[in-house]
Amino acid sequence: PVCLLHPPAAVNSIRFYLVIALLSTVILGNFVAAVYGYRSSMLAAQSLLDTQLADMATMLQTLPAPAGSVIDGPSERLAYQVWSESGRLLYRTDNSDTSPISEFVEGYRDENFAGWRWRVLSHHDKPGRRWLLIAERVDIRTDLADGIIMRAVVPIVASMPIIAAIVWLVVGNGLSLVKRLAGELREKRADD
């Protein structure tokens, strides 16, 4: 293994040492920034997707439907059910079961049904005297958020070879001045 503080004689090059030290610092800094950015962006994306579930609950509050209706789901990624306060299923999407997909407790939670993990919002529609259960598949939510975030991270990672080349050239240019000065000092006489 190469020790960056004391490189072996075979690689005892100031240029090599500076390039490795600078690139290691830049890569570590970018890695920490990317991990932090990924985590905070994922939380923001999940919050935005939760807000969409709440918007859907608001929309569902306006839809009257006869009891026992099965509605074609808007897509495979979404499912919902509407229950009376007395526990009777009023209507549901075709991709949800006839049993409640979540508890009748206000808020967000993750549930398993229909062979998938779902993010579920349970909303009590007090004026309509019913419960709205709106669900979105977790895998699709995660893929969507990952895709958005990765489009932001990939350019940072892709730029690393360009940064490495620039560091190599800048360090080499800076060291050429030191090399020229060392040559001039070698030629200089001691009594000069």
N, C-alpha and C positions, 0 to 999 in steps of 0.2 A: 504494500500500500504506500501511496505517496503522501508524505506529511507536507502540508502546505506551508507550515512555519519553517521547516528545514528541509527543502527539497534535496534529493540525492544528487551526486555530482553529475550523473547522466542527464538530468533535467535541470541543472543549476543555471537556469536562464531567468533573468529578471523579467523578461517579456512573458515567458511561460507562467511564472509565479503571479505576476500582476493580472494577466488575462484570466487565469483560473480563479484567483481571489475575487476579481470584479464580477465575473460571470456567475460564480457561486452566490455572491451577494444579490445580484439582480434576479437570478432564478429563485432563490429563497424568498426574496421580497415579493416577486410575482406569484409564487405558489401560495404564500400566506394571504395575499390580496385576493387571489382567485378563490381560495377556500372560503374566506370571509364573505366575499361577494356572492358566491354560490349559495351559501347558507342564508344570507339575508335576502337575496333575491327569491329563493325558494319560499321563504316565509311570506314575503310580499305577494308572490304569485298565488300561494294557497289562500291568503286572505282575500285576494281579489276574486278567486273562484268561489270562496264561501259567500262573498257578497252577491255573486250571480245566483247562488242558490236562494238567498234571501229575496232577491228580485223575482225569482220564479215563484216563490211562496206568495208574494204580493200579487202576482199575475193570477195565480190559481185561486186566490180569494174571490176573484171576479167571475169565475166560471161556474155557472150552475149546471148540474148534470143529474140525471135521474139515478136513483140508487141502483147499485149493481152494474154500472157501466164499466166496460173495459175499453180503454182508449189506446189506439196505436201510439206507442212511445215516440217522442220526437227523434230519438236515436237510441242506439244500444247503450250509450254512455249515461243516459238519464232515465230515472224511474221515479214515479211518485204515486202516492196513495192519498185519498181523502177519507177520513173517518169521522163519524158523528161523535159527539162527546159521550154518547152512551156505548160506544165501541162497535158500531155497525159500519162496515165498509160501504162507502157511498160510490166511489169510483177509483180506478187505478189504471196504470199503464199496463200494457200486455206483457212487459218484462218484469213485473213484480207479482208476488204471490198473493193469496187471499188472506194471509196472516200478516200482522203489522211488521213492517221492515225495521222498525225501531220502537223504542219506548215512547209513551206519550208524556214526555218531559221536554220542556222548551230547551232548545240549544242544538249544538253540533256534536256529532259523535261518529266514530267509524264502526260499521256493522258488516257482517258477512251474510249474503243471501244470493241466490241464483248463481252460485259458483264463483262469486267475485267479492272483493273487498270494496265497500262503498263508503263515501263520505255522505252522511245523512243530516239533514236539518229537520228537526221536529218543531213545528210552529203551531201554536194554538191560535186559531182564528176565533176570537171571543165573540165578535158580532155575528158570525156565521155559525157559532156553536159547533165547531168541528176542528179536527186536527189535520194538518197538512204535513205529510212526510215526503220530502224531496231528497232524492239521492243521485249522486254522480259517482261513477266508477273511479276508484283511487288510482288504478294503473293508468288510466287515460289522463287524469289530472296531472299525475307525476310526469308522464311522457310529454305532455303539453308544456309544462313548466320547465322541464329539462331541456327541451328543444329551444325554447326562448333563451334560457340562460347559457346554453352551450354555444349559441350563435354569438354571444358576447365574449365568451372565454376563449374560443378557438383562435381568434385573431391575435390575442396576447401570446398564446403558446406558439402560434405560427411565426410570430415576429422574433422569437428567440435566436434563430440562426442569423438573422439580419443584425440583431444587437451584438451577437458574438463576432461577426465580421467587422462591425464598426469598432468594437472594443479592441480587437486585434490590430486594426489599422491605426487607431489613435494611440495605443500604447507603443506600437512599433515606431510611429512618427515621433512621439515624445522621447523614446529611448535612443533614437538616432541622433538627437541633439546631445544626449549624455555621452554617447559613443564618440561623437566628434570632439567633444570637450575632453574626454579621456585621452584621445589620440593627440590632441594639441598639448596636453599636460605631459604626456610621455616624451614628446619631442622637445619640450622645454628643458633647458639646462638648469641644473640645481642652483647656480649662482645668478641666474637671470631674474 
